């Protein structure tokens, strides 16, 4: 055994025990049957997968897919602008901006989401300010809605878009922008014909980093949406914790893993064809 393989052995064991083995268990459970009082009945069936494709659950998946797409699109637009501004500022300010982007990761996700919830809550600063300004509002409509869920998703996953795009901007040759300006190109033409084509791989990577966790997110919709709208991540959680239908929850999880692995494979294939 080579020395390199010896050093890789702990990582390989960790990957096998804590990633591959749990995934294998989930796949096996997805073919089982729910027991009478919950739990598992080892009667093999495909009913869990056929049930997942019913109109009810497809509607939940499509709504989650739309929310993930919208989150990814907003993060893409805002992330490109922020990364562009960061890459063109002074080196000292770049470190400040990078620290500001990384700083939220020093706080637990649940704490950050609860902070947003308290800010817009009945006794929070937002509603207090609206009351002082004499602006009429529904105190409960501000605390639990889809717009607030979208805001929480964007603020949570925006750094996953900014960091890879900023890394690509650091290697970008800004003399191309100057040449385009000399030729009379406007800001939008420069963006779509000079900058974005040179950042394709970073944009795709950032989009995947945002879309994949957004599709299965359940903490943010549950805390900021008040469980008014069932999303795919909440559906899976409910099957395991409330309905105690582990086989169906496992089948939903397997289908999501297949979709996300397929997207990652397509991205890898696309990158290989473009020589990246």
Backbone as a ProteinNet text record, in pm:
[ID]
protein_1_A
[PRIMARY]
XXXXXXXXXXXXXXXXXXXXXXXXXXXXXXXXXXXXXXXXXXXXXXXXXXXXXXXXXXXXXXXXXXXXXXXXXXXXXXXXXXXXXXXXXXXXXXXXXXXXXXXXXXXXXXXXXXXXXXXXXXXXXXXXXXXXXXXXXXXXXXXXXXXXXXXXXXXXXXXXXXXXXXXXXXXXXXXXXXXXXXXXXXXXXXXXXXXXXXXXXXXXXXXXXXXXXXXXXXXXXXXXXXXXXXXXXXXXXXXXXXXXXXXXXXXXXXXXXXXXXXXXXXXXXXXXXXXX
[TERTIARY]
85	0	88.6	57.5	134.4	103	197.6	180.6	57.7	32.3	-84.2	-214	-219.5	-338.9	-358.5	-247.1	-256.6	-317.1	-279	-334.5	-480.7	-519.9	-658.3	-751.5	-694.8	-777.1	-874.4	-833.1	-931.7	-1047.4	-1016.5	-1123	-1216.2	-1160.4	-1243	-1333.2	-1280.1	-1360.1	-1472.5	-1439.4	-1541.2	-1652	-1613.4	-1711.2	-1800	-1739.4	-1816.2	-1912.9	-1866.5	-1947.2	-2055.2	-2021.9	-2114.5	-2189.8	-2157.4	-2229.9	-2290.5	-2206.5	-2258	-2350.5	-2311.6	-2394.3	-2531.3	-2540.3	-2674.2	-2759.1	-2696.2	-2771.9	-2823.7	-2740.6	-2783.2	-2900.1	-2894.2	-3003.3	-3133.2	-3123.8	-3242.6	-3301.3	-3215.3	-3263.3	-3335.3	-3279.2	-3342.1	-3476.9	-3481.4	-3605.9	-3713.9	-3675.1	-3774.6	-3855.3	-3806.9	-3880.3	-3959.2	-3953.7	-4026.8	-4169.6	-4245.5	-4384.3	-4399.3	-4483.1	-4507.7	-4581.8	-4537.8	-4605.4	-4740.1	-4816.8	-4951.2	-4946	-4850.8	-4837.6	-4708.3	-4668.6	-4543	-4431.7	-4311.1	-4200.2	-4196.8	-4134.3	-4109.9	-4166.1	-4224.6	-4265.5	-4188.5	-4103.4	-4012	-4084.5	-4191.2	-4259.5	-4224.9	-4154.2	-4100.1	-4210.7	-4205.3	-4306.9	-4251.3	-4314.3	-4282	-4389.2	-4481.8	-4593.6	-4548.2	-4440.7	-4392.5	-4351.4	-4288.4	-4244.5	-4362.5	-4456.1	-4574	-4657.4	-4663.7	-4737.3	-4670	-4537.2	-4464.9	-4495.7	-4540.8	-4570.5	-4718.2	-4793.3	-4932.9	-4938.3	-5053.2	-5067.2	-5041.6	-5081.6	-5063.7	-4916.8	-4837.7	-4696.6	-4616.5	-4658.8	-4593.8	-4616.3	-4737	-4762.8	-4673	-4651.7	-4561.3	-4419.2	-4377.8	-4242.4	-4227.2	-4327	-4318	-4311.4	-4386.9	-4380.4	-4243.1	-4186.5	-4051.7	-3949.1	-3968	-3876.8	-3880.5	-3999.7	-4012.6	-3945.2	-3964.5	-3901	-3749.5	-3698.1	-3552.8	-3498.8	-3572.4	-3530.3	-3528.5	-3634.2	-3641	-3529.8	-3503.2	-3392.7	-3259.8	-3239.6	-3114.8	-3100.9	-3209.3	-3204.5	-3170.7	-3236.9	-3209.4	-3065.5	-3020.2	-2881.6	-2783.6	-2820.1	-2733.1	-2718.5	-2830.2	-2826.9	-2753.6	-2793.1	-2731.2	-2586	-2558.5	-2422.6	-2324.6	-2367.1	-2278.7	-2246.1	-2346.2	-2323.1	-2232	-2256.8	-2172.5	-2029.2	-2014.7	-1880.2	-1805.1	-1874.8	-1813.3	-1764.1	-1847	-1807.2	-1689.6	-1690.8	-1581.6	-1450.9	-1456.6	-1334.5	-1272.6	-1350.4	-1298.5	-1265.3	-1279.4	-1245.5	-1100.5	-1056	-916.5	-893.6	-768.5	-740.4	-780.2	-763.8	-800.4	-950.8	-1029.5	-1174.5	-1225.4	-1153.6	-1195.5	-1199.8	-1099.2	-1097.3	-1214.9	-1251.1	-1365.8	-1494	-1512	-1632.5	-1638.7	-1524	-1521.5	-1558	-1507.6	-1541.5	-1690.4	-1746.8	-1890.2	-1972.9	-1924.6	-1997.3	-1984.7	-1868.4	-1843.1	-1898.5	-1914.1	-1955.1	-2083.8	-2186.8	-2309	-2285.8	-2183.3	-2157.3	-2104.8	-2063.3	-2016.9	-2134.2	-2256.7	-2376.8	-2460.3	-2521.8	-2606.1	-2721.9	-2758.8	-2866.5	-2997.6	-3031.2	-3158.4	-3160.9	-3048.2	-3041.8	-3062.8	-3002.1	-3018.8	-3164.6	-3229.5	-3368.7	-3459.3	-3432.4	-3511.4	-3491.3	-3372	-3347.1	-3436.2	-3448.5	-3537.9	-3682	-3718.9	-3856.2	-3887.1	-3791.2	-3812.4	-3816	-3739	-3734.9	-3869.9	-3937.3	-4066.8	-4183.3	-4154	-4257.5	-4348.5	-4447.1	-4549.2	-4485.6	-4385.2	-4318.4	-4180.9	-4158.5	-4028.6	-4012.3	-3890	-3862.3	-3940.7	-3962.8	-4032.9	-4175.6	-4249.2	-4387.6	-4396.2	-4299.6	-4297.6	-4275	-4184.9	-4160.2	-4280.3	-4349	-4468.9	-4579.3	-4590.7	-4692.1	-4663.3	-4535.1	-4498.4	-4521	-4502.4	-4521.6	-4668.4	-4755.3	-4897	-4935.4	-4853.8	-4881.8	-4969.6	-5087.9	-5173.4	-5114.9	-5123.3	-5069.4	-5134.2	-5127.3	-5174.1	-5055.5	-5056.4	-4937.5	-4899.4	-4995.5	-4965.1	-4928.4	-4970	-4934.8	-4786.8	-4722.4	-4580.2	-4489.9	-4541.5	-4454.7	-4444.8	-4545.3	-4546.7	-4604.5	-4516.8	-4562.1	-4452.1	-4487.2	-4393.1	-4278.6	-4309.6	-4204.5	-4096.8	-4137.7	-4040.8	-3957.1	-4020.8	-3946.6	-3842	-3880.9	-3787.3	-3672.3	-3703.2	-3598.4	-3500.1	-3554.2	-3466.9	-3379.9	-3435.1	-3357.7	-3245.6	-3277.2	-3176.9	-3064.5	-3098.2	-2994	-2908.6	-2967.1	-2892.1	-2794.5	-2838.4	-2758.6	-2684.7	-2699.2	-2627.4	-2475.8	-2414.6	-2269.1	-2223.3	-2307	-2269.5	-2257.4	-2324	-2312.2	-2197.5	-2183	-2084.5	-1941.8	-1913.2	-1774.5	-1715.6	-1781.1	-1721.9	-1716.7	-1817.8	-1817.8	-1708.6	-1690.8	-1583.3	-1446.8	-1429.3	-1303.3	-1276.4	-1380.7	-1362.8	-1334.7	-1397.9	-1374	-1229.4	-1168.8	-1029.8	-934.5	-971.9	-887.6	-928.8	-1032.8	-1085.6	-996.7	-978.3	-896.8	-985.5	-977.7	-1065.9	-1024.7	-912.2	-878.8	-979.7	-1047.2	-1152.9	-1269.3	-1299.8	-1405.6	-1366.6	-1241.4	-1194.2	-1198.1	-1161	-1166.3	-1309.9	-1403.2	-1543.5	-1596.5	-1554	-1596.3	-1539.2	-1415.1	-1355.3	-1430.4	-1491.1	-1567.1	-1711.2	-1746.9	-1879	-1983.4	-1943.1	-2039.8	-2089.1	-2219.4	-2278.2	-2259.1	-2304.7	-2282.4	-2350.4	-2474.4	-2545.7	-2485.7	-2440.1	-2375.7	-2245.1	-2171	-2046	-2075.6	-2182.8	-2217.5	-2250	-2332.9	-2382.9	-2291	-2202.4	-2116.3	-1969.9	-1928.6	-1787.7	-1770.9	-1847.1	-1824.5	-1886.4	-2017.2	-2085.6	-2031.3	-1999.1	-1943.4	-1812.3	-1736.4	-1609.7	-1626.3	-1748.4	-1774.2	-1871.6	-1887.6	-1990.6	-1974.2	-1854.3	-1833.7	-1861.2	-1817	-1841	-1989.8	-2059.3	-2202.8	-2279.5	-2241	-2306.2	-2277.4	-2152	-2116.1	-2192	-2197.1	-2270.7	-2419	-2473.7	-2616.5	-2648.2	-2561.6	-2582.7	-2571	-2473.8	-2454.5	-2574.6	-2645.3	-2764.4	-2887.6	-2902.6	-3025.8	-3041.5	-2932.8	-2942.8	-2993.5	-2932.9	-2989.1	-3123.6	-3149.4	-3277.9	-3393.2	-3370.5	-3477.8	-3521.2	-3428.8	-3463.2	-3473.5	-3472.4	-3477	-3610.1	-3602.8	-3726.4	-3728.2	-3611.3	-3607	-3661.2	-3613.4	-3655.1	-3804.8	-3860.2	-4005.5	-4086.8	-4036.7	-4112.8	-4116.4	-4004.3	-3997.1	-4051.4	-4030.2	-4072.7	-4205	-4240.6	-4366.4	-4479	-4448.2	-4551.2	-4617.5	-4549.1	-4602.5	-4734.5	-4756.3	-4878.6	-4872.4	-4751.4	-4732.2	-4638.5	-4682.6	-4600.2	-4499.9	-4371.2	-4265.9	-4204.2	-4119.5	-4070.4	-3989	-3902.6	-3824.5	-3912	-4015.2	-4109	-4187.8	-4220.7	-4294.2	-4213.1	-4084.5	-3999.2	-3986.4	-3965.4	-3953.2	-4079.6	-4193.6	-4321	-4341.1	-4296.6	-4313.1	-4232.1	-4115.3	-4030.4	-4070.5	-4109.5	-4129.9	-4275.4	-4369.3	-4509.4	-4591.3	-4586.3	-4665.9	-4604.9	-4476.2	-4401.9	-4412.1	-4416.8	-4417.6	-4276.7	-4187.6	-4046.8	-4023.1	-4087.1	-4062.6	-4098.7	-4211.9	-4250.4	-4155.6	-4116.3	-4019.3	-3885.8	-3845	-3720.2	-3731.8	-3847.7	-3867.4	-3860.3	-3921.8	-3913.3	-3768.3	-3693.5	-3552.4	-3469.9	-3495	-3420.1	-3447.7	-3573	-3606.9	-3537.7	-3530.6	-3459.9	-3310.7	-3252.2	-3109.8	-3080.7	-3168.6	-3150.4	-3154.1	-3250.3	-3261	-3136.2	-3090.6	-2975.4	-2846.6	-2832.6	-2714.9	-2716.8	-2835	-2846	-2804.6	-2847.6	-2807.9	-2657.7	-2598.6	-2453.6	-2379	-2432	-2368.5	-2376.1	-2490.2	-2502.9	-2405.4	-2390.5	-2295.6	-2152.9	-2120.2	-1985.3	-1962.7	-2065.3	-2055	-2040.4	-2118.2	-2109.3	-1970.9	-1915.4	-1781.5	-1674.9	-1691.2	-1592.9	-1594.6	-1712.8	-1722	-1661.9	-1661.8	-1603.8	-1458.9	-1403.7	-1262.1	-1229.2	-1325.1	-1301.4	-1286.2
-119.7	0	124.8	218.4	341.8	430.5	522.4	613.6	701.6	741.7	825.8	751	622.3	543.1	525	516.7	502.2	626.6	743.7	869	886.2	831.9	844.3	743.7	641.3	536.3	587.9	673.6	724.8	799.8	880.5	953.7	858.3	754	655.8	580	544.1	475.2	565.3	691.2	787.2	799.5	811.5	825.5	701.6	584.3	460.2	441.7	471.3	443.6	549.2	677.2	784.4	843.1	801.1	852.2	737.3	646	538.3	444	406.2	314.1	373.1	499.3	556.2	564.5	599.4	605.6	467.2	365.6	228.3	186.6	224.6	192.1	259.7	386.5	459.4	391.7	347.9	280.9	150.6	73.1	-53.8	-28.6	70	101	148.1	213.5	266.3	156.3	32.8	-79	-159.5	-116.6	-186	-132.6	-184.3	-145	-87.9	12.7	73	-25.3	-35.7	-121.5	-65.2	-144.3	-102.9	18.7	23	134.3	212.9	218.5	281.9	178.8	224.6	130.4	63.8	-53.4	-118.7	-260	-293.7	-430.3	-473.1	-574.6	-611	-692.6	-632	-684.4	-593.3	-646	-562.4	-517.2	-389.6	-332.7	-211.6	-179.9	-58.6	48.5	24	115	252.7	256.2	385.5	476.7	420.3	500.5	540.5	449.3	484.7	590.4	583.7	684	820.7	822.6	949.9	1025.5	954.1	1018.3	1055	1050.5	1093.5	1245.5	1295.8	1438.4	1525.6	1477.1	1556.1	1582.1	1476	1489.6	1552.4	1532.3	1601.7	1752.1	1792.2	1934.3	1994	1920.7	1967	1980.3	1880	1886.3	2004.6	2028.6	2138.6	2273.2	2288.6	2414.2	2431.9	2324.6	2331.1	2360.7	2300.2	2322.6	2468.4	2526.5	2666.4	2757.8	2728.6	2809.9	2799.4	2679.9	2661.4	2734.4	2728.6	2800.1	2950.7	3002.6	3146.6	3189.7	3109.7	3139.9	3142.5	3043.3	3036.4	3155	3193.5	3306.7	3436.9	3461.8	3585.4	3585.3	3471.6	3463.1	3482.7	3433.7	3449.1	3595.5	3666.8	3807.9	3891	3875.4	3954.2	3912.8	3782.8	3734.2	3785.1	3792.7	3844.7	3991.2	4070.4	4212.8	4233.5	4156.7	4170.1	4125.7	4013.4	3963	4059.4	4118.8	4217.4	4336.9	4386.1	4499.8	4463.5	4342.4	4300.3	4288	4234.5	4211.9	4340.1	4447.1	4572.8	4675.5	4638.7	4731.7	4711.9	4788	4778.9	4648	4598.7	4470.8	4470.7	4582.5	4589	4573.7	4638.1	4629.5	4491.8	4422.4	4287.7	4196.6	4209.5	4126.8	4159.7	4286.6	4327.4	4267.1	4275.4	4222.1	4069.8	4004.1	3858.5	3818.3	3891.3	3863.2	3884	3987.1	4011.8	3899.1	3836.6	3726.3	3598.4	3577.6	3454.7	3464.5	3585.9	3606.7	3532.7	3528.1	3455	3307.8	3246	3105	3078.5	3183.8	3167.3	3150.9	3173.9	3160.7	3044.8	2970.4	2858.3	2904.1	2820.2	2854.5	2881.3	2798.2	2815.5	2949.6	2990.3	3118.6	3232.8	3223.4	3329.5	3340.2	3225.4	3227.7	3280.3	3243.5	3296.1	3446.9	3496.3	3640.2	3713.7	3657.3	3716.9	3712	3598.4	3582.2	3681.2	3704.6	3800	3943.2	3972	4108.1	4148.3	4052.5	4083.7	4041.5	3989.4	3937.1	4043.4	3997.7	4088.6	4195.1	4159.8	4256.3	4295.6	4273.7	4302.4	4446.2	4484.8	4623.1	4667.1	4576.1	4614.7	4659.7	4579.7	4614.3	4734.3	4746.6	4864.2	4991.3	4984.9	5101.2	5137.1	5035.1	5062.8	5122.9	5078.3	5133.6	5280	5312	5449.9	5540.4	5483.2	5562.7	5572.5	5500.1	5505.5	5429.3	5332.5	5253.3	5134.4	5118.3	5003.7	4873.3	4765.6	4636.5	4526.3	4406	4287.2	4228.2	4228.7	4184.4	4039.8	3954.6	3813.3	3782	3869	3846.7	3870.9	3951.6	3981.4	3871.8	3788.8	3692.3	3558.3	3522	3391.6	3405	3407	3417.7	3367.2	3350.2	3295.7	3392.6	3523.6	3622.4	3616.2	3595.6	3586.3	3459.2	3349.7	3225.9	3247.1	3314.1	3341.5	3428.5	3528.7	3615.1	3534.8	3447.2	3364.3	3271.7	3215.9	3126.9	3203.5	3322.3	3400	3444.2	3497.8	3544.9	3429.7	3311.2	3195.7	3142.4	3134	3066.6	3162.3	3292.1	3387.4	3369.1	3346	3325.1	3206.9	3102.7	2989	3028.1	3135.9	3186.4	3285.8	3371.5	3478.7	3425.3	3329.9	3285.2	3223.2	3128.4	3076.7	3179.7	3266.7	3368.3	3471.7	3507.7	3601.5	3541.3	3411	3345.3	3351.1	3337.4	3347.7	3491.2	3587.4	3728.6	3767.8	3707.8	3741.2	3703.8	3599.8	3556.7	3620.4	3701.9	3760.6	3874.5	3882.6	3988.1	4109.4	4209.2	4325.8	4417.6	4389.1	4465.9	4440.1	4323.6	4295.3	4392.5	4428.2	4525.1	4662.2	4700	4828.7	4832.2	4720.3	4715	4726.7	4661.5	4670.8	4812.8	4880.5	5018.8	5109.4	5083.6	5163.6	5145.8	5029	5002.9	5051.7	5112.6	5172.1	5081.3	4970.6	4878.8	4935.4	4921.6	4965.3	4862.3	4895.8	4810.1	4674.6	4672.3	4546.3	4459.7	4523.1	4445.7	4386.1	4462.6	4410.8	4292.3	4304.1	4197.8	4068.3	4077.4	3955.6	3902.1	3983.1	3936.3	3920.4	3982.2	3975.8	3902.7	3943.4	3891.9	3754.3	3742.5	3616.3	3497.4	3512.4	3396	3345.3	3432.8	3391.1	3337.7	3343.6	3295.7	3179.1	3111.1	3008	2897.5	2846.5	2735.8	2777.7	2897.3	2945.9	2969.2	3019.4	3043.5	2912.2	2811.1	2681.7	2618	2628.5	2570.8	2639.6	2772.4	2845.5	2814.8	2800.1	2768.3	2632	2534.2	2402.7	2407.5	2484.5	2494.7	2559.6	2644.6	2708.5	2622.1	2567.6	2495.4	2366	2291.1	2159.1	2169.1	2251.6	2259.3	2330.4	2423.3	2493.5	2398.6	2300.3	2208.4	2122.8	2087.5	2002.7	2076.8	2208.5	2287.2	2268.2	2254.4	2240.9	2329.1	2369.4	2452.8	2592.4	2653.9	2790.5	2798.3	2712.4	2719.3	2692	2605.1	2571.7	2687.7	2758.5	2866.1	2998.5	3027.1	3155	3145.1	3024.8	3007.7	2959.2	2922	2876.8	2747.6	2668.4	2540.9	2558.8	2681.6	2703.9	2633.6	2622.7	2559.2	2440.6	2323.3	2203.7	2200.8	2192.9	2180	2041.3	2008.9	1872.1	1831.2	1921.2	1889.4	1869.3	1953.6	1937.7	1808.5	1770.5	1646.4	1525.2	1522.5	1411.3	1407.5	1524.6	1531.3	1482.7	1521.6	1481	1330.2	1266.5	1121	1047.2	1100.5	1032.7	1064.6	1190.7	1233.2	1230.1	1259.9	1269.8	1150	1123.8	1013	877.4	876.1	751.4	653.1	710.8	629	632.4	560.1	563.5	516.1	410.8	367.9	474.3	541.9	645.5	764.5	804.5	912.3	875.9	749.2	704	707.7	668.1	671.2	813.6	908.2	1048.6	1097.1	1054.3	1094.5	1036.4	910.6	846.6	917	951.3	1020.8	1156.4	1226.6	1355.1	1335.1	1232.6	1206.6	1173.4	1096.4	1062.1	1188	1276.8	1400.7	1486.6	1504	1590.3	1529.7	1397.3	1332.2	1343.1	1333.8	1351.3	1491	1592	1729.5	1747.9	1691.6	1702.4	1630.5	1515.3	1441.8	1520.6	1585.8	1668.1	1785.5	1845.2	1955.9	1908.6	1791.8	1737.5	1704.6	1648.9	1618.2	1744.7	1847.5	1974.6	2036.2	2029.2	2081.9	2005.7	1871.8	1791.4	1824.7	1848.7	1882.3	2018.2	2106.8	2240.5	2246.8	2130.4	2125.2	2188.3	2187.1	2247.7	2137.5
0	0	0	-88.8	-98	22.6	50.5	162.8	141.6	16.8	-12.9	20.9	-15.6	13.2	163.2	236.5	381.7	445.7	394.9	447	407.4	292.6	247	312.8	376.8	435.8	542.1	636.9	735.3	669.8	569.2	500.2	427.8	367.3	297.1	394.6	510.3	611	662.7	687.8	732.9	628.1	501.5	393.6	385.8	400.4	389	505.3	629.1	747.9	768.3	746.2	781.5	662.4	539.9	423.1	342.5	296.1	211.3	288.8	410.5	489.1	523.8	570.9	594.5	468.6	355.8	230.4	193	210.8	181.3	270.7	398.3	490.3	445.4	404.3	357.2	233.8	141.7	20.6	56.1	148	188.8	255.7	345.3	416.3	320.3	211.1	116.8	49.9	51.5	-9.2	95	221.7	326.5	335.2	432.5	453.7	593.9	604.7	735.7	825	950	1045.1	1087.6	1155.7	1197.4	1288.5	1379.6	1473.3	1446.3	1321.2	1286.3	1279.2	1263.1	1253.6	1117.4	1110.7	982.9	982	869.7	841.3	717.9	733	623.4	515.3	463.7	345.4	229.3	132.8	25.4	-69.4	-108	-195.2	-269.2	-383	-458.8	-440.3	-350.1	-331.4	-282.5	-205.9	-156.1	-271.2	-373.3	-487.1	-575.3	-597.5	-677.4	-606.1	-475	-397.6	-406.9	-415.6	-423.3	-551.3	-656.4	-784.1	-797.4	-689.5	-694.4	-710.8	-754.1	-784.6	-661.4	-543.7	-421	-392.3	-396.2	-361.6	-475.5	-599.6	-710.8	-700.3	-655.2	-636.5	-529.6	-420.6	-314.9	-368.5	-448.5	-504.6	-600	-684.5	-779.9	-708.9	-601.2	-526.1	-462.4	-410.7	-354	-463.1	-580.5	-692.9	-736.6	-743	-781.7	-680.5	-551.2	-447.9	-455.6	-479.6	-491.9	-614.4	-725.5	-846.3	-823.5	-761.1	-735.7	-640.6	-538.2	-446.2	-519.3	-606.9	-682.7	-776.7	-842.7	-936.9	-864.3	-750.9	-676.2	-625.4	-572.3	-525.7	-640.8	-760	-877.4	-915.4	-923.6	-963.2	-858.5	-732.6	-626	-606	-617.8	-597.4	-701	-827.1	-932.6	-906.3	-870.3	-844.8	-723.8	-615.8	-496.7	-526	-596.5	-628.2	-718.5	-812.6	-902.3	-821.1	-729.8	-646.9	-557	-502.1	-414.7	-491.1	-613.1	-690.7	-742	-753.4	-808.8	-700.9	-574.9	-467.3	-425.4	-327.4	-281.6	-208	-206.6	-137.6	9	76.6	217.3	238.4	152	164.4	124.6	37.1	-1.1	120.5	207.6	328.1	419.5	426.6	508.9	453.5	321	258.1	271.6	255.3	271.8	414.1	510.6	649.9	674.6	610.9	627.1	566.9	458.3	396.4	478.5	541.1	616.8	758.6	810.2	949.2	988.1	902.6	943	973.8	911.6	935.6	1076.4	1146.9	1284.8	1381.5	1331.9	1414.2	1362	1450.9	1412.7	1324.8	1227.1	1133.7	1206.9	1303	1374.5	1447.8	1504.7	1575.4	1477.8	1358.1	1258.4	1213.8	1193.5	1148.7	1259.3	1383.2	1494.1	1508.8	1475.7	1481.5	1380.3	1259.6	1159.9	1209.3	1266.2	1315.9	1427.9	1517.4	1625.7	1573.3	1469.1	1414.2	1356.1	1288.8	1226.7	1315.4	1434.7	1522.5	1579	1655.6	1710.7	1799.2	1875.8	1963.1	1909	1780	1721.2	1677.5	1639.6	1598.9	1475.6	1379.7	1257.1	1286.6	1360.5	1389.5	1483.3	1573.2	1660.7	1579.8	1481.4	1397.3	1312.1	1257	1177.5	1263.6	1386.1	1476.6	1509	1536.4	1564.6	1444.4	1323.1	1201.6	1162.3	1231.8	1200.8	1076.2	1037	916.9	955.6	894.2	928.2	872.7	950.3	906.8	989	934.7	1005.1	1080.9	1212.7	1287.9	1262.5	1228.8	1209	1063.8	971.7	831	805.2	889.5	870.7	923.9	1011.2	1079.2	1006.7	928	863	722.5	622.3	484.2	391	264	167.1	138.3	137.3	111.4	218.9	343	452.5	440	395.3	371.5	263	154.2	45.5	93.9	174.2	228.7	314.5	399.1	481.3	398.5	291.1	203.9	134.2	82.2	8.6	100.6	216.7	308.4	361.1	371.3	421.9	317.8	192.8	90.6	-3	15.4	-69.4	-63.7	53.6	55.3	-29.7	-45.8	-128.3	-275.8	-314.8	-451.1	-462.9	-363.2	-371.7	-371.5	-284.7	-268.2	-394.9	-464	-587.9	-700.5	-709.1	-814.7	-788.3	-662.5	-628.9	-661	-633	-667.9	-817.4	-899.6	-1044.8	-1085.7	-1018.8	-1050.4	-1021.7	-918.7	-885.5	-998.9	-1076.3	-1187.9	-1319.7	-1316.1	-1438.7	-1486.7	-1617.5	-1678.1	-1705.5	-1618.7	-1631.1	-1745.2	-1811.1	-1931	-2042.5	-2038.1	-2135.3	-2119	-1993.2	-1967.7	-2021.5	-1999	-2049.5	-2201.8	-2264.4	-2411	-2461.4	-2394	-2434	-2415.9	-2309	-2288.5	-2396.7	-2438.3	-2545.3	-2676.9	-2694.3	-2815.7	-2805.6	-2691.9	-2677.3	-2615.2	-2558.2	-2497	-2364.4	-2339.8	-2215.1	-2105.5	-1984.8	-1869.9	-1886	-1938.6	-1953.9	-2063	-2172.4	-2278.6	-2229.8	-2149.8	-2093.2	-2002	-1924.2	-1830.6	-1903.6	-2009.7	-2074.3	-2184	-2237.8	-2347	-2307.8	-2197.1	-2156.9	-2023.4	-1923.4	-1788.5	-1768.9	-1791	-1762.7	-1842.5	-1972.9	-2043.7	-1984.9	-1920.8	-1859.9	-1717.8	-1666.6	-1531	-1530.4	-1644	-1654.8	-1551.6	-1535.3	-1442	-1298	-1261	-1124.8	-1101	-1202.1	-1188.4	-1173.4	-1251.8	-1240.7	-1104.7	-1060.5	-931	-818	-820.7	-719.1	-721.9	-841.9	-853.9	-794.4	-817.3	-757.5	-605.5	-556.4	-411.9	-343.4	-415.4	-359.2	-381	-501.8	-536.5	-457.3	-442.4	-378	-234	-147	-10.9	-5.6	-99.8	-99.8	-127.9	-213.8	-250.3	-132.1	-46.1	68	200.1	196	319.8	392.5	524.1	602.4	726.3	776.4	896.8	867.8	759.3	726.3	695.1	607.7	584.1	709.6	796.8	916.8	1014.8	1031.8	1129.5	1076.2	948.2	892.3	816.9	775.8	703.8	790.6	914.2	1004.7	962.7	879.1	830.9	756.6	700.3	623.8	488.7	433.8	304.8	321.9	279.7	289.6	175	209.3	110.1	120.2	23.8	12.7	135.5	182.7	301.3	423.8	438.2	550.2	537.8	413.2	391.3	437.3	402.4	444.5	596.7	656.8	802.5	871.6	817	877.5	871.3	763.2	752.1	858	891.7	990	1133.9	1160.9	1299	1343.7	1254.4	1294.2	1246.1	1115.8	1061.8	1092.5	1121.1	1150.5	1033.5	913.4	792.1	733.5	797.5	757.8	614.4	567.8	429.3	325.9	346.1	250.7	258.6	379.7	393.6	330.4	345	282.2	130.2	76.3	-69	-121.8	-51	-90.7	-87.8	13.6	24.7	-89.7	-124.4	-233.3	-365.9	-391	-515.1	-523.1	-410.5	-410.7	-435.1	-373	-393.7	-539.2	-603.2	-744.7	-831.2	-802	-878.4	-862.8	-740.8	-715.4	-770.1	-758.4	-816.8	-968	-1028.2	-1172.9	-1216.4	-1140.1	-1172.5	-1159.1	-1053.4	-1036	-1148.2	-1193.1	-1303	-1433.2	-1457.4	-1578.5	-1574.6	-1456.9	-1443.4	-1469.1	-1418	-1439.4	-1587.1	-1651.6	-1794	-1876.4	-1839.9	-1911.7	-1896.1	-1774	-1750.7	-1826.4	-1836	-1909.5	-2059.1	-2114	-2255.5	-2286.4	-2186.4	-2206.3	-2158.4	-2125.8	-2089.4	-1957.9	-1861.5	-1728.9	-1626
[MASK]
++++++++++++++++++++++++++++++++++++++++++++++++++++++++++++++++++++++++++++++++++++++++++++++++++++++++++++++++++++++++++++++++++++++++++++++++++++++++++++++++++++++++++++++++++++++++++++++++++++++++++++++++++++++++++++++++++++++++++++++++++++++++++++++++++++++++++++++++++++

